[in-house]
Amino acid sequence: MSHETFTSNLFSEVTEEQQQMVAGGKTIYDSLGTYFNADTTAFVFAAASGPGGSLVTQEFAEQEINTSAYKTFELNPYFYYPY
């Protein structure tokens, strides 16, 4: 058997995944992301009445903050389909 014949038939009966394992093929998938959102609500309300009497005031404020972060790291010795 010649070297050329051996080389051409080396991977004839193995799957693509097995070929990549033998050849050292690996895929690294590294992803990170963050999210930030802030909502602020505020109002002032006043009411009044007549000669020297009655007054109502009201103040309101609220702040809502949403935040998150993620990190993904995958080492796949075969292949990776991100979609």
N, C-alpha and C positions, 0 to 999 in steps of 0.2 A: 504494500500500500504506500503510495507516495504521500508526501507532505501536503500537496495541493488537495488531494482527494480527502484526506483526513480533515483538513481545515474546512472544506466546503460542506462536509456532512456532520460537522461537530454539533450543530444545533438543530438538526433536521427533525428530531422527535421530541423536542421539549417546548413547553409553552413560552410565550413572551416573558411572563413573570419569572420563570426559571432562568431564562437567558439573562435577564437583568440582574438577578441575584448572583449568577456566576460571574458576570462582567463587572459587578460592583455598582450597578446603576441604582441610584436612590434619588428621591425627590424630597426637598424640604419646603414646607409651606409655613410661612411665618406671617401672621397678620395681627394688627392691633388697631384699636379705635377708641374714641372717646365721644361723649355726648354731654352737652350742657344747655340748659334752658332755664331762664328766670322770668317769671311773670309777677308784676307788681300791680296791686290794685289799691287805690287810695281815694277817699272822698271826704269832704267836709260839708256838713249841712247845718244851717241855722234857721231858726224861726223866731219871730218877734210878735209882740202884741202892742197894746196902746199905752196911753199916758203913764209912764213910769213903771209898768209892770210886765211880767212874762218875758222870758227869753229861753230858748232851748238851743243848744249846740250839740252836735254829734260829729265825731271824727272817727274814721276807720281806715286802717291800713293793713295790708296783707302782702306777704311775699312768699311765693312758692318757687323752690329751686329743685330741679331734677337734674341729676348728673349720674353718669355711669362710665365705666371703662371695661374693656375686655382685651385679652391677649390669647391668641391661639398659636400653638406650635405643633406641627405634625411632621413626623419622620416616617415616610412610607417607603419601604424597600422595593415596591413594585412601580406604581405610578399613581398620580393624583389627578382627579378630575374635579376642579373647583366649582364647576357648574353642572 
